[in-house]
Amino acid sequence: MHWKEIYKNKTVTADEAVKHIKSGDRVVFGHAAGEPKALVDALVKNAAQYKNVEIVHMVAMGKGEYCNPEYSENFVHNALFAGGPTRKAIHEGRALFTPCHFSRIPSLFTEKILPVDVVLMMVSVPDEHGYCSYGVSVDYTKPAAESAKMIIAEVTPNMPRTYGNSFIHVSEIDYIVETNSSPAILNPPQLSETDEKIGKNIAELINDGDCLQLGIGAVPDAILHFLTDKKDLGIHSEMFSDGVVELVERGVVTCARKNFHPGKMVVTFLMGSERLYKFANNNPLIEMYPVDYVNNPAVVARNDNMISVNSALQVDFTGQVVSDTIGYKQYSGTGGQLDFVRGASWSKGGKSILAFSSTASGGKLSRIVPHIDEGASVTTPRTDTHFIVTEYGIADLRGKSVVERGKALIKIAHPDFKEQLSKQFFEIYKKAI
């Protein structure tokens, strides 16, 4: 049977597709910008037919209505990363949070630790051979689909066709729903003066030919403003956004000096504006692979001069870094931070950078502290921490004693807190700054 006939026979409406989901099923959503909007809306619309359907995903870019109190008997969300639409439900006990490194999430599905009943995902229209692309979300979406009992795919012409290990044949999909949905849009953030200062400090640590991993948010975007004079930068990153597109167009990012996947930007998901998605469509410069490959520290380390840049919320005098909790409250998730911290540290000539503004709560709190907050979880252990960057400078912690670390961190703290931090440092270590 020709693939077009297979495709036609599997095409249904969104309402018809989600009726095949049963009470008690574990349903995995495509990740982040690849969240299948029409399918999720249909699932919520038909909530009355379900009880205790477990919804699993990382970053939520949709409305998150399944987390609303009125659906508490129909759905339970198991978050692998807390976000805006889901954070409140976690805090109020109506949703669960499961910590896991991004690189290891596929193993939860493939090793049946969290057996997958259904995957809901968004893919591109099929090519002439009947293959759809996972587009902007390969990461855990592809491994989850390959492990699922049932695959329901939202097929849209607005999903870019991306290269790499990024394809599924229509014969492997159980139900196909045609829509005109687009991947979720994440517009570039507004940069503050503090963000610009942090970006400039980080750019001083980046040399021509380095290979970059950039997290998400204002700080990574700010760095890009100060890299326009660099040459032949490469990309091996869990994701990238619009700022990288501009560097490619300026000839700054070429991947020409990469010793691993030379000439290719290697990523596992994309999140940004329509400009980014148009850039990614049918672009052989970009290769996308599942996250257990892209984020595997041993794979990351195969890139010489690997530079990882991630954000944090708090660091103590010893170098323990908190990036995903605020006290007992789950704020985000581990994500791929430690994957790339370790991968960069194992890389020949590599550098791991964790960056943040020196204060929080409108300047009322120092992010550099004697000890992490009660209830907070360590995202990056002190034994893995390398560079810490604020708007006031750079602290290189590798090879430094605990006392030396505390001194280096206080030097890049906000001036309003230096005296207090120095006193606390003396009380702990009996040494003056």
HELIX and SHEET records of a PDB file:
HELIX    1   1 TRP A    3  LYS A   10  1                                   8    
HELIX    2   2 ALA A   14  VAL A   18  1                                   5    
HELIX    3   3 ALA A   32  GLY A   34  5                                   3    
HELIX    4   4 LYS A   37  LYS A   45  1                                   9    
HELIX    5   5 ALA A   47  GLN A   49  5                                   3    
HELIX    6   6 GLU A   65  CYS A   67  5                                   3    
HELIX    7   7 PRO A   69  TYR A   71  5                                   3    
HELIX    8   8 ARG A   87  HIS A   91  1                                   5    
HELIX    9   9 PHE A  102  ARG A  104  5                                   3    
HELIX   10  10 ILE A  105  THR A  110  1                                   6    
HELIX   11  11 THR A  141  SER A  147  1                                   7    
HELIX   12  12 VAL A  170  GLU A  172  5                                   3    
HELIX   13  13 GLU A  193  ALA A  203  1                                  11    
HELIX   14  14 ALA A  218  LEU A  224  1                                   7    
HELIX   15  15 ASP A  242  GLU A  249  1                                   8    
HELIX   16  16 GLU A  274  ALA A  280  1                                   7    
HELIX   17  17 VAL A  291  VAL A  294  1                                   4    
HELIX   18  18 PRO A  297  VAL A  300  1                                   4    
HELIX   19  19 GLN A  337  TRP A  346  1                                  10    
HELIX   20  20 VAL A  402  LYS A  411  1                                  10    
HELIX   21  21 PRO A  415  TYR A  429  1                                  15    
SHEET    1   A 7 ALA A  95  PHE A  97  0                                        
SHEET    2   A 7 PHE A  75  ALA A  79  1                                        
SHEET    3   A 7 VAL A  53  HIS A  57  1                                        
SHEET    4   A 7 ARG A  26  PHE A  29  1                                        
SHEET    5   A 7 VAL A 118  VAL A 123  1                                        
SHEET    6   A 7 MET A 150  VAL A 155  1                                        
SHEET    7   A 7 TYR A 175  GLU A 178  1                                        
SHEET    1   B 2 TYR A 131  SER A 133  0                                        
SHEET    2   B 2 PHE A 167  HIS A 169 -1                                        
SHEET    1   C 3 TYR A 163  GLY A 164  0                                        
SHEET    2   C 3 ILE A 286  MET A 288  1                                        
SHEET    3   C 3 MET A 265  VAL A 267  1                                        
SHEET    1   D 6 GLY A 234  ILE A 235  0                                        
SHEET    2   D 6 CYS A 211  LEU A 214  1                                        
SHEET    3   D 6 MET A 306  SER A 311  1                                        
SHEET    4   D 6 LYS A 351  ALA A 355  1                                        
SHEET    5   D 6 PHE A 387  THR A 390  1                                        
SHEET    6   D 6 GLY A 393  ASP A 396 -1                                        
SHEET    1   E 2 MET A 239  PHE A 240  0                                        
SHEET    2   E 2 PHE A 269  LEU A 270  1                                        
SHEET    1   F 3 VAL A 321  VAL A 322  0                                        
SHEET    2   F 3 GLN A 314  ASP A 316 -1                                        
SHEET    3   F 3 ILE A 368  VAL A 369  1                                        
SHEET    1   G 2 THR A 325  ILE A 326  0                                        
SHEET    2   G 2 LYS A 329  GLN A 330 -1                                        
SHEET    1   H 2 THR A 359  ALA A 360  0                                        
SHEET    2   H 2 LEU A 365  SER A 366 -1                                        
END                                                                             
